[in-house]
């Protein structure tokens, strides 16, 4: 079982509220994370305890990632927010968190994954972390592109 930790930082040419809204729209992750479908449990999706499940992959090669919101806090006056979700399995366990911070038209995002991956030996954790980070970097580029298109429309 491998302990995998990585951080992805991304700068968006967008208002922090807009970036926050996209990141906290769990079902919307499917629009910018390739090959992903998200189901959100009934109730307030932004409440502590809210649950959602993401499936990433194709056909039988899908990763099921069940999550629960552990902490979520948006401070509109500071244009800053943080969110932590707990990964409930069945494959990944651990946490994912993000922080959004910025000013009008400029936002910095820090995304941290701290997960345990079963059936992967620890010596491969750095490789899995690099692959995971690369995937999240591509997803952030995709999100930024989607936001630019929406702003232009």
N, C-alpha and C positions, 0 to 999 in steps of 0.2 A: 504494500500500500504506500503510495507516494504522497507526500505533503507538497503541494504546489502553491506557490505564492508569486504573484506578479502585479505590477502597477502599470497602468496606461494613463498618460497625460495627453490631453488634447485641447487645443485652443479653437474656439468657435468665434466666428465673426457674427455673433448674434447676441441678443439680450439674454441675461441669465434666466429670466422667467421663462422665456421660450425654450431654452435648453432644458431647464428643470421640467417643464410640462411634458416634453418629449420623453425624457428619461423616466419620469414617474407614470407614464402611460404604458403599463405593462403589456397590454395587448398590442400596442403600437410598435413594440420591439420587433415584431415580425416584419415591419416595413423596412427595417434597416439592418437586421441581422440575417444574413443569407440562410436560406433553407430552414427557417424557424417558424413555428406556429406556437401561439401562446393562448392559454385558456385561463381566465380570471374567475375565481370563485365568487359567488354572490356576496354582496355587501359592499362597503366602502373600500375600494382598492387602495386608498391612501391611509388607511387606519393601521395602527400597530396590530398585528395578528392577521391581516389580510393575506390570503394565499393565492398563488398562481403557479401554473406549470408551463414550462417551455419544452418543446420537442424540437431538437435541431438535428437535421440529417435527412436522408432519403430512404424510403422503403424500410426494410428491416434494420438498416444502420442508422437508427435514430437514438439520440441521447435524451432521456427523460430527465428533466431538472425541476423538481418540485421545490418551491420557495415560500417563505413566510416573511412578511415585513416585521423586522425586529425593532427598528427605530426609523423615524422619518420626521424631518424638521426643515421647513422652508421659512426663511426670514425675509419677507419682501422688502422691508426697510433697509436691510443690509445686502440684498441681492445675493444671498448665500443660502445654501441648503445642503443637508447631508441625509443619506439614507443607507441603511444596512438591512440586508436580507439574509436570512439563515437558509442554507441549502439543506433540504430534508431527504435527499436521495431520490431515487434508489441507487444512483451511481455516485454523484458528487455530494459530499457533506462539507460543511464549513460555512464560510460567509462570503458575501460580495458586498461591497459598499462603494458609494460614489459621493463626491463633494463637488458642488457647483458654486463658483465664486466669480463675480465680475462686476462690470459697470455697463452702462448703456452701449450696446453694440459689440461688446467684447466679453467673452466668458471662458474661464479655464475650468476644465474638468479633470478630476483625478478619480480613476476607477481602480479599485483594489480587489483582487480575487485571492482568497486564502482557503483553499479546498484540499480535501483528501480524495485521491483517485484510487479506487481499488484495482487490484490486478496489475498495477504498474509498479515495478520496483523503484525504490527511492533513488537509485543512481540515475534513473531516467527523468526524475523530476525537473531538472533544468531544461531538458529538451521539451517536455510537455509545457513548461512555463513559457518558453519562447514561442511555441506554437500557439498557445492560448493568447499571449500578448499580441502576437501578429494578427490573430483573428479579431481581437477587440479593436486594434488600431484600424483595421479595414472597416469594421462596423462603425467606428466613429467618423471615418471619412464618408461613409455612406450616409450616416445621419446628417452630417454637415451639408452634403450635396442635396439631400431631401429638403432640409430647412431652407437652403438658398432657393430651390425651385418653388417652394411654398411661398416664400417672401416675395418672389418675383411675380407670382400669379395674381 
